[in-house]
Amino acid sequence: MTGAGRGLGRAYALLLAQRGAAVVVNDTGAGLTGDGLHEDPAERVAAEIRDAGGAAVACTASVATPEGGEAIIGAALERYERVDILIHNAGNVRRAPLREMSAEDFDAVLDVHLRGAFHVARAAFGAMCDAGYGRIVLTSSIGGIYGNADVANYAAAKAGVIGLSNVAALEGAAHGVRCNVVVPAAVTRMAEGIDTSAYPPMEPDLVAPLVGWLAHESCSVTGEVLIALAGRVARAALVESPGVYQPSWTIEDIDARIEAIRDVTEPVSFPVVPDGHAAHIRYSFGMAQTDGTQ
């Protein structure tokens, strides 16, 4: 479990350990921007689990490199000889308006959130498929779904995580490997600088049960995005309008029919698994094969 030394990750680690999971507590101990390396957070959580009678080992490798991803999964395979669950929770924040954001700050956030998700998922996926079982939980954000000011790097990374999860869900379906995305919200150090005085209760413990279910053998979904915010648990889904078909288009046609094109009164959706990509194409082809306009 990445980013498990504090906040949400710690809550996930403690809950899974209480339910009998042997945990690799991964955390570099870095600051909010991703700088620095401190062993204390990971070891403290691992010790807390062991003191309660559970099994845990600390790992401070960084998800930001392929080698780090291999080391994190390798710690699980070496210590426990298998990897059944992967939860990628590691994160950093570097805020700036889009017109001022540096390429360095953009890449630094993608390295942890998106490339980090790939590095650990890539390292664990083969072992899970070979074993015929796996549960992968990747972390997105409401910023990844809807955007947010001053965090183009974070929003882009979190949106990318959803695409990565969809592919893992598709490729893992035949091998008993399920992959989903959690969109969590809690008042942790990631909320630093935000006025949370009027917020309702938003402790990490309100999010942990959803992540625990997504990581559990009873998890019955794959390729989905589930939200946990202030006690509300919900599903986020991509939908399309039914669309409008014409055998040919002009710019003026688009302008004339844009409201019908955008009308989502009767939304259409294509679940990722078993074949959302192909279902989308079949739907569009079906309209093209009809006679006349729709």
FENCORUR-V200144 format. One record per backbone hydrogen bond with DSSP energy under -1.0 kcal/mol. CO is the residue of the C=O (numbers start at 1). NH is the residue of the N-H. If there is no record, write none. Layout:
((CO	NH) (CO	NH))
This chain:
((1	26) (6	10) (7	11) (8	12) (9	13) (10	14) (11	15) (12	16) (13	17) (14	18) (15	19) (16	21) (17	20) (23	57) (24	26) (25	59) (26	4) (28	38) (31	34) (32	93) (35	31) (39	43) (40	44) (41	45) (42	46) (43	47) (44	48) (45	49) (46	50) (47	51) (48	52) (49	54) (50	53) (55	23) (57	25) (59	27) (65	69) (66	70) (67	71) (68	72) (69	73) (70	74) (71	75) (72	76) (73	77) (74	78) (75	79) (76	80) (77	81) (84	135) (86	137) (87	2) (97	100) (97	101) (102	106) (103	107) (104	108) (105	109) (106	110) (107	111) (109	113) (110	114) (110	115) (114	118) (115	119) (116	120) (117	121) (118	122) (119	123) (120	124) (121	125) (124	128) (125	129) (126	130) (127	131) (128	132) (128	133) (134	178) (135	86) (136	180) (137	88) (138	182) (141	145) (142	146) (143	147) (148	151) (150	96) (151	155) (152	156) (153	157) (154	158) (155	159) (156	160) (157	161) (159	163) (160	164) (161	165) (162	166) (163	167) (164	168) (165	169) (166	170) (167	171) (168	172) (169	173) (172	175) (172	177) (176	134) (178	136) (179	223) (180	138) (181	226) (182	140) (183	228) (186	188) (188	191) (189	192) (191	194) (196	199) (202	187) (203	206) (204	207) (204	208) (207	210) (207	211) (208	212) (209	213) (210	214) (211	215) (213	216) (216	219) (224	181) (225	236) (226	183) (227	234) (228	185) (229	232) (232	229) (234	227) (240	268) (245	294) (250	254) (251	255) (252	256) (253	257) (257	261) (258	262) (268	240) (272	276) (275	279) (276	280) (277	281) (278	282) (279	283) (280	284) (281	285) (282	286) (283	287) (284	288) (285	289) (287	290))
